[in-house]
Amino acid sequence: MTPYLVSSLLVSSFLMIGMSVRQFSLARRCPSCKQTHTVERSRRPVWVKSLLFFVPTRGYHCYACNKGFVKIG
């Protein structure tokens, strides 16, 4: 397997897992309840930091509706 194929498989699997667990957003606002003041950053797992460091995502957690989402960019 080439490194490009491995990295593209990792990115696609990360996005598939992320889509099943969390919602995606382009703003720092909860996509479920549209709140901005109850949103807080959540830590990324170590494997995401080490393997997918080039993917510009940030995880957030909304305390109003108790759901997580990922901000892209």
N, C-alpha and C positions, 0 to 999 in steps of 0.2 A: 504494500500500500504506500502510496506517495504521501508526503506530509500535507499536501493540499487537500487530498481526499479525506485524510483523517480529521483535519481541522474543519472541513465543511460538514462532515458527519457529526462532529461534536457540536457545532453550532446548530445544526438542524435538530439534533436530539434535545439540546438545551431549550430551544424555542418550542418544541413540541411539549416538553415537560412543563415549561413555563406557561404555555397556553392552557394546559389542562388544570393547573393549580391556581394561576393568577391571571388577572386581566392586564392588558397593556394600555399605556396612556402616553401622550406626548407632553402633557402638562403635569405639574405637581398638584394635582387635584384628583380626588377619589372618583373613579369612573362610575361607581355604584351610587353614592349619595351626593356627589358634587361638593363635598366639604373640603376646605383648604386648611383650616386651623386645627384640625384633629389628625393631621397626617404627620407621620414620623418615619425617618429612614430606618430600614432594617439591615442587618449585616448580611453580607454574601457569604456562602459557605467557602471553605478553603479551596475545594476543588474548582469552584467557579472562578475564584481569584487567580488560581495558578494556571488553569487550562484555558479559560475564556477571558483573559485579561483584555483582549482587543475588542470585545463586544461592549459598546457603550450603553450599558443598562444600569439602573439604580432601583433597588427594591424599596418599597414603602409599605407602611401598614396604617390603615385608617382605624382610629379608635372609636369613631362614631358608629360605623357599621361592622367593625371587626373583620374586615377583609383586607387582603394584601393585593398589591398591584405592582407592576414594573414600569418605570418611566424609561423610555427610549431616548437616547441622546443627551 
